[in-house]
Structures are given as structure tokens and as C-alpha cells.
Amino acid sequence: MIALRALPRGSVVAWVLVLFFVPVWVGISVGFFWSAITALTVLLLLVSWARVSLRLADGWMAAFLIVLCGMFALKGVALSPTVTAVLEWVVPYVWGRVACARVGVRWVTRTIAGVAVVAAVLGVLEFATSFNPWVLVPGPEPLYSTWSELQPRGGVLRVEGAFGHSIAFGTTLAMSSAFVIAARWRPAPTMLALGALVAAVVLTFSRTGAITLALTITLSVLLLPGLSRWLRAGIVGLGVVVAVVVPVLNSVLGAAGEEAEVSAEYRTDLLVLLRQVDLFGNAGDWATLVSGDFYLGYFERSVDNALLSILLRIGYVPTFLLIVVIFCAVLMMVRRQERSAGAIAVAGQMPSLVVVAMITQYGTFFWFCVGLAITSGAAASGQPDDEIVLERPGRGAGIPVPSRSLWAP
């Protein structure tokens, strides 16, 4: 723990490596199962305190946490969704706020970019060899069997990396593309890195990954400041090449046309579950009900819609508070000086929030990017006087009263 505190940059590198290369079924059981990425995030928060400027998003996240704890105390929400919300949404958000403040935006950006490129290259090798080494890593049941099974589409194995699911891997790489562009490498290395990410996302055969990748790269080229004309032109050229290569993806999806059609229809059918959502708390035993022509038990195993899944777990009002936090991160793109890879990564994921749940490490990285976007925006706007001290109680610790930065978006 002393080493983690003394080496903040090493802590960030360790966290990103675990995020990309340690499967979600690897962890420890202390009261309940803690995945490796969740346990490490909590540990890093305990030892890596730092000063961060309070922002409006922090107030909304605090309001969410208060409402959630109140619902749990009144038995309006069960223990499992409460623990999930705290450990997989709130804690990564706070870690994103603290990590950026500890080591700076550039270090976090380049670390994520570098590790993501390695993960992408390994993903391409996984496709070429039809071998995923992470499935050989043991884990407890039923977690291991749920996420370790490789997924085919059209008779071709989809690339999953260490994420246990092709969509989780594809969407995480899509978010990482903003960090690659923002890393400020030379044009040639940047183009090679983006090419590796694009290839890996294409080989996940995930429409969600491909769409969010295209959106993230487009937003990055249009909005990130300081990009050279040569780099922008190179990225546009890469887009043209991808437009030619994508028919390969379509041919695979065409071979699995019925599978893809069923998948799309399933996501549309999920909307019937909105009738079960309450203002506060979980939707109860909705899986035993019949609504119209739908037996809702059909959706019990999986709800592939992040917003709907959250609504069913905790209700409309707490979900609204979380949506506002996300909106605050996206708003960081409005002012040029507050734009960052984190904000663009979050904005690029808006389509995915209604077609995939926050599964495995994808959800952790998404909320980390939300926190990162808020901290990057605060650092760029230069508000050193309005700070809260996130550190252990003791001599010298204190909480200065926040002023105008609390109300900044």
C-alpha cells in the first residue's frame, strides 16, 4: 500500500493493465466476490487521496449515493444492486476523478492509449489463431462459465480479449480510440495504433463496437484541440479504408443474418419492461409476470440495455441522477479548453447505453471515463482555489468550503 501511494504513476499503470488483461472472473471472496479490477480500484482509492476541484457532477453523484443508501435502508432496493452501484459505478467514477488529479491528464491518456493498443494487437492475434488464452485462467462458478465461453457469429469466433464478451471488448476499444488520438504521438505511430484498434473492433463482429468507434473517432477529429492537419487527414483516410473493409464484417453478419435479426428484435422487445419500473427501488419479481404477449421471464437471464437495467434495479429517480452525471461529462466538450479524451469517450458511448448492459470491465471503464472527463475539464478551466481534500482524517486534513466550481458543469 505504501508503494502504491509513493508511486502514483505506477498505480495508474497497474490499474489499466488489470482492466485490460485480467478477466472479470478473477478475484477474491471477502464476504462476497470481488473481481480483480473492483478490488484494485477500492484499494487505490484508499491509498491515493488527492485534491480535486468540486464540480456539479459531484453533487449529482453524491445525491445519487444518498438516495441509494436511503432506499437500501428502507428495503426499497436489495443488497446486490446496492453493492453493484457503489463498487462498479460510484467507485470507478471517484477513481477517475482522483487518478487524473494525482498524475495529470497526459499520463492517464497515454497509459490508456498504450495498453489499449497492446490489447488490440493481441485481439488481432486471437482472431488469427482462434485461441483466447484468457479462457484458460480458472475462476469460481458460475462466473467463469458465464463469461469464459467464446462466442461465434456466422461460424467465426468473435474476438473477446480478457473481457469475456465481444461487445464489452469492442466498446472499450472504441472508447480507447479517443485516448490514442489525444496521446499526441507522431502521426505515423498514431495511425498504426488506430489501425490496430479498428482491426480489433471489426473482428469482434459487434455492430455496437463499430458504431461507437466511428462516432468516437469522428468526435475526436472534430473536437480535440491541437491535432495536426496531417493527422486529421490520415484519420480521414483510415476511415475511407475502413469503409472499404467493412463489407467483410457485413458478409459475416449476413452469414448469421437470422442471428443478428433475432438479436435486434430482442433489444426492441426489452422496452416492454419499462412498464415495471418504479420511481424508487427495484421492479420486484417482474420475471414471473406476463405483459401483453410477453412472458417477462424471457428477459430474466439478460437485459442488454444499460439504462433499462439500471431502471429495473433502482427506479426512475436514482437513474435520472446518474444520467445527469453522464450529461455533465458530455458537456465538457462544449468549451474548447475543457475538452478531453474522457469526455469524447463518454459521448461516443451514448448509443451503446441502450443496446448493451454495463458488463464485465466495460462498465468500470465507462464510469472511470466519466470521472476522468470531469477532472480533466476542471484542470483545463484552471480553478485551483475551489477544492475539496479527499484524504484520510488526520493532522492537516481539511475540507475547504467550495464556491463557484461546485456549480460549474
C-alpha positions in Angstrom: 0.0 0.0 0.0 2.9 2.3 0.7 4.3 1.6 -2.7 1.0 2.4 -4.4 0.9 5.7 -2.5 4.5 6.5 -3.3 4.3 5.6 -7.0 1.1 7.2 -8.3 2.0 6.7 -12.0 2.8 3.1 -11.3 -0.6 2.7 -9.6 -2.4 4.1 -12.7 -0.4 1.7 -15.0 -1.3 -1.2 -12.7 -5.0 -0.3 -12.8 -5.1 0.0 -16.6 -3.2 -3.3 -17.0 -5.7 -5.1 -14.7 -8.6 -3.5 -16.6 -7.4 -4.8 -20.0 -5.7 -8.1 -19.1 -7.4 -9.6 -16.0 -10.8 -11.3 -16.7 -13.7 -10.4 -14.5 -13.9 -13.9 -13.1 -10.5 -13.5 -11.4 -10.7 -12.0 -7.9 -11.1 -12.7 -4.2 -14.0 -13.7 -2.0 -14.4 -11.5 1.1 -18.0 -11.6 2.2 -18.8 -11.7 -1.5 -16.8 -12.0 -4.7 -14.6 -9.0 -5.6 -13.4 -9.0 -9.2 -9.7 -8.0 -9.5 -10.5 -4.7 -11.1 -13.0 -3.8 -8.4 -10.8 -4.8 -5.6 -7.8 -2.9 -7.0 -10.0 0.3 -7.6 -11.1 0.3 -4.0 -7.6 -0.3 -2.8 -6.2 2.5 -4.9 -8.9 4.9 -3.6 -7.9 4.0 0.0 -4.2 4.9 -0.6 -4.4 7.5 -3.3 -6.1 10.6 -2.0 -5.7 13.9 -3.8 -7.1 17.4 -4.1 -9.8 17.7 -6.8 -12.0 20.7 -7.7 -15.6 20.1 -6.9 -17.9 20.2 -9.9 -21.6 20.0 -10.4 -21.4 16.3 -11.4 -20.0 15.5 -7.9 -23.1 17.0 -6.3 -25.4 14.9 -8.5 -23.3 11.8 -7.8 -23.5 12.5 -4.1 -27.3 12.9 -4.4 -27.5 9.5 -6.1 -25.5 7.9 -3.4 -27.6 9.4 -0.7 -30.9 8.3 -2.4 -29.4 4.8 -3.0 -28.4 4.4 0.7 -31.9 5.7 1.8 -33.6 3.2 -0.5 -31.4 0.4 0.9 -32.2 1.4 4.5 -35.9 1.4 3.7 -35.6 -2.0 1.9 -36.6 -0.5 -1.4 -33.5 -1.9 -3.1 -31.7 -5.2 -2.4 -28.1 -5.6 -1.3 -26.8 -6.9 -4.6 -27.9 -3.9 -6.7 -26.7 -1.5 -4.0 -23.2 -3.1 -3.9 -23.1 -3.1 -7.7 -24.0 0.6 -7.9 -21.4 1.6 -5.3 -18.5 -0.6 -6.4 -19.0 -0.6 -10.2 -20.4 2.9 -10.8 -19.6 5.3 -7.9 -16.1 4.0 -7.0 -14.7 4.0 -10.6 -16.1 7.5 -11.0 -14.3 8.7 -7.9 -11.1 6.9 -9.0 -11.3 8.7 -12.4 -11.5 12.0 -10.5 -8.6 11.2 -8.2 -6.3 9.4 -10.7 -6.3 12.3 -13.1 -5.6 14.8 -10.3 -2.8 12.6 -9.0 -0.8 12.1 -12.1 -2.1 14.5 -14.7 -4.3 14.2 -17.8 -1.4 13.4 -20.2 -0.1 10.4 -18.2 -3.5 8.9 -17.8 -4.3 9.5 -21.5 -1.0 7.9 -22.8 -1.2 5.0 -20.4 -4.7 4.0 -21.5 -3.7 4.5 -25.2 -0.6 2.4 -25.0 -2.2 -0.5 -23.1 -5.3 -0.4 -25.3 -3.1 -0.8 -28.4 -1.4 -3.8 -26.9 -4.8 -5.3 -26.2 -6.0 -4.6 -29.7 -2.9 -6.3 -31.2 -3.5 -9.3 -29.0 -7.1 -9.3 -30.2 -6.0 -9.5 -33.8 -3.7 -12.4 -32.9 -6.6 -14.1 -31.1 -8.6 -14.0 -34.3 -5.7 -15.2 -36.5 -5.0 -18.2 -34.2 -8.6 -18.8 -33.0 -7.1 -19.0 -29.5 -8.1 -16.9 -26.5 -5.5 -17.5 -23.7 -7.7 -15.8 -21.0 -10.2 -18.6 -21.0 -7.5 -20.9 -19.6 -7.5 -18.8 -16.4 -9.6 -20.5 -13.8 -12.3 -18.8 -11.8 -15.3 -19.6 -9.5 -18.6 -20.8 -10.8 -21.0 -19.7 -12.2 -19.0 -16.6 -13.1 -16.4 -18.5 -15.1 -18.8 -20.5 -17.2 -20.9 -17.4 -17.8 -18.1 -15.2 -19.3 -15.4 -17.6 -20.5 -17.4 -19.3 -23.3 -16.3 -17.9 -26.7 -19.0 -16.5 -29.0 -19.3 -17.4 -32.7 -21.1 -15.4 -35.3 -21.6 -16.8 -38.8 -19.3 -19.7 -37.9 -16.5 -17.3 -37.0 -15.2 -16.8 -33.4 -15.6 -13.2 -32.2 -12.6 -11.5 -30.6 -13.2 -11.0 -26.8 -9.7 -10.4 -25.3 -9.9 -10.6 -21.5 -13.3 -9.0 -21.4 -15.4 -12.2 -21.5 -17.7 -10.7 -24.2 -17.0 -9.4 -27.7 -19.3 -6.3 -27.2 -17.5 -5.3 -24.0 -14.2 -5.6 -25.7 -15.3 -3.7 -28.8 -16.9 -0.8 -26.9 -13.9 -0.5 -24.5 -11.5 -0.3 -27.5 -13.9 2.2 -29.1 -13.6 4.5 -26.0 -9.8 4.0 -26.1 -9.6 5.4 -29.6 -10.2 8.9 -28.2 -7.2 8.4 -25.9 -5.0 7.2 -28.8 -5.8 10.3 -30.8 -5.3 12.6 -27.7 -2.0 11.0 -26.8 -0.2 13.4 -29.1 2.1 10.8 -30.6 3.6 11.5 -34.0 1.2 10.9 -36.9 2.7 7.6 -38.1 2.5 5.8 -34.7 -1.0 7.3 -34.1 -2.2 5.9 -37.4 -0.7 2.5 -36.7 -2.3 2.4 -33.3 -5.7 3.5 -34.6 -5.4 0.8 -37.3 -4.8 -1.8 -34.7 -7.8 -0.7 -32.7 -10.1 -0.5 -35.7 -9.0 -4.0 -36.8 -9.7 -5.5 -33.4 -13.1 -3.8 -33.1 -14.0 -5.1 -36.6 -13.0 -8.6 -35.6 -15.4 -8.5 -32.6 -18.2 -8.5 -35.2 -20.0 -6.1 -33.0 -22.2 -3.5 -34.6 -22.3 -1.6 -31.3 -18.5 -1.5 -31.1 -18.2 -0.4 -34.8 -20.8 2.3 -34.5 -19.3 3.7 -31.2 -15.8 3.5 -32.6 -16.8 5.5 -35.7 -18.6 8.1 -33.5 -15.7 8.4 -31.1 -13.1 8.9 -33.8 -15.3 11.4 -35.6 -15.8 13.5 -32.4 -12.1 13.3 -31.7 -11.1 14.6 -35.1 -13.6 17.4 -35.0 -13.3 18.5 -31.4 -9.9 17.6 -29.9 -7.7 20.7 -30.0 -4.1 20.7 -31.2 -4.3 17.9 -33.8 -2.1 18.5 -36.9 -3.6 18.7 -40.4 -1.6 15.6 -41.4 -3.1 13.6 -38.5 -6.6 14.7 -39.3 -6.1 13.8 -43.0 -4.6 10.5 -42.1 -7.6 9.6 -39.9 -10.0 10.6 -42.6 -8.0 8.3 -45.0 -8.2 5.5 -42.5 -11.9 6.0 -42.4 -12.1 5.6 -46.2 -10.1 2.3 -46.0 -12.4 1.0 -43.2 -15.4 1.9 -45.4 -14.0 -0.5 -48.0 -13.1 -3.2 -45.5 -16.4 -3.2 -43.6 -18.2 -5.3 -46.2 -16.2 -8.2 -44.8 -17.9 -7.5 -41.5 -21.3 -7.3 -43.3 -20.6 -10.6 -45.0 -20.1 -12.3 -41.6 -23.2 -10.7 -40.3 -25.0 -11.7 -43.5 -24.0 -15.3 -42.9 -25.5 -15.0 -39.5 -28.5 -12.9 -40.7 -31.1 -14.6 -38.7 -29.0 -14.5 -35.5 -28.4 -10.7 -36.0 -32.1 -10.1 -36.7 -33.1 -12.0 -33.6 -30.6 -10.0 -31.5 -32.0 -6.7 -32.8 -35.6 -7.8 -32.2 -34.8 -8.9 -28.7 -33.4 -5.4 -27.8 -36.7 -3.9 -29.1 -38.8 -6.3 -27.1 -37.0 -5.2 -24.0 -38.9 -2.0 -23.9 -41.9 -3.8 -22.6 -40.1 -3.9 -19.2 -40.4 -0.1 -18.8 -44.0 -0.8 -17.5 -42.5 -2.5 -14.5 -40.1 0.4 -13.5 -41.0 2.3 -10.2 -40.0 5.8 -9.2 -37.8 4.5 -6.4 -36.4 1.0 -5.9 -36.3 -2.2 -7.9 -39.1 -3.5 -10.0 -39.7 -6.6 -7.8 -40.3 -10.1 -9.2 -41.2 -8.9 -12.7 -39.7 -12.1 -14.3 -42.8 -14.0 -13.3 -45.3 -11.6 -15.0 -47.0 -11.6 -18.4 -47.3 -8.2 -20.0 -49.4 -8.3 -23.1 -48.0 -11.0 -25.3 -44.7 -11.1 -23.4 -43.7 -13.5 -20.6 -41.2 -11.4 -18.8 -39.2 -14.4 -17.6 -37.9 -14.4 -21.2 -35.7 -11.4 -20.2 -34.6 -12.7 -16.8 -31.2 -14.0 -17.9 -30.1 -10.8 -19.6 -31.2 -7.3 -20.1 -29.0 -5.9 -22.9 -29.8 -2.3 -22.2 -27.7 -0.4 -19.6 -30.2 2.3 -18.9 -33.2 -0.1 -18.7 -31.2 -2.5 -16.5 -30.4 0.4 -14.1 -34.0 1.5 -14.1 -35.2 -2.0 -13.2 -32.7 -2.2 -10.4 -33.2 1.2 -8.7 -36.0 3.1 -10.3 -36.6 6.3 -12.3 -35.4 9.0 -9.8 -31.9 7.5 -9.0 -31.4 6.6 -12.6 -32.1 10.2 -13.6 -29.4 11.4 -11.2 -26.9 9.1 -12.9 -27.9 10.3 -16.3 -27.3 13.9 -15.2 -23.8 12.9 -14.1 -23.1 11.4 -17.6 -24.6 14.5 -19.2 -22.2 16.7 -17.2 -19.3 14.7 -18.6 -20.5 15.1 -22.1 -20.9 18.8 -21.6 -17.2 19.1 -21.1 -17.0 19.0 -24.9 -18.8 22.3 -25.2 -15.9 24.6 -24.2 -12.7 24.1 -26.1 -10.4 24.4 -23.1 -12.4 21.6 -21.2 -12.4 19.0 -24.0 -10.6 15.8 -23.2 -10.4 12.2 -24.4 -12.5 11.1 -21.4 -15.4 13.4 -22.4 -15.3 12.3 -26.0 -15.1 8.6 -25.0 -18.3 9.0 -22.9 -20.1 10.9 -25.6 -19.2 8.2 -28.1 -20.8 5.6 -25.9 -24.3 7.2 -25.9 -25.7 4.7 -28.5 -24.3 1.7 -26.6 -26.2 2.6 -23.4 -29.4 1.4 -24.9 -28.2 -1.8 -26.6 -25.7 -3.4 -24.1 -25.6 -3.7 -20.4 -22.5 -2.5 -18.4 -21.0 -5.9 -18.4 -17.5 -7.1 -17.2 -14.8 -4.4 -17.3 -16.7 -2.2 -19.7 -18.9 -0.6 -17.1 -15.9 0.1 -14.8 -14.1 1.8 -17.7 -17.1 3.8 -18.7 -17.6 5.3 -15.2 -13.9 5.9 -14.9 -14.0 7.9 -18.1 -17.0 9.9 -16.7 -14.9 10.9 -13.6 -11.8 11.5 -15.8 -13.8 13.9 -18.0 -15.0 15.9 -15.1 -11.4 16.2 -13.6 -9.9 17.0 -17.0 -12.4 19.7 -17.5 -11.7 21.2 -14.1 -8.0 21.1 -14.6 -8.3 22.7 -18.1 -10.5 25.5 -16.8 -8.0 26.3 -14.1 -9.8 26.6 -10.8 -7.2 25.9 -8.1 -9.0 27.7 -5.3 -12.2 25.7 -5.2 -11.0 22.3 -3.9 -12.1 19.5 -1.6 -9.5 17.4 0.2 -10.1 13.7 -0.5 -7.7 12.3 2.1 -7.7 10.4 5.4 -8.7 12.3 8.5 -5.7 13.4 10.5 -3.4 16.3 11.1 -3.5 18.8 8.3 -6.6 17.2 6.7 -9.5 19.5 6.0 -12.3 20.3 3.7 -12.3 23.9 2.3 -15.7 25.2 1.5 -16.4 25.0 -2.2 -17.6 28.1 -4.1 -18.4 28.7 -7.7 -16.7 25.5 -9.0 -19.5 23.4 -7.4 -21.9 24.9 -9.8 -19.7 24.7 -12.9 -20.9 22.0 -15.3 
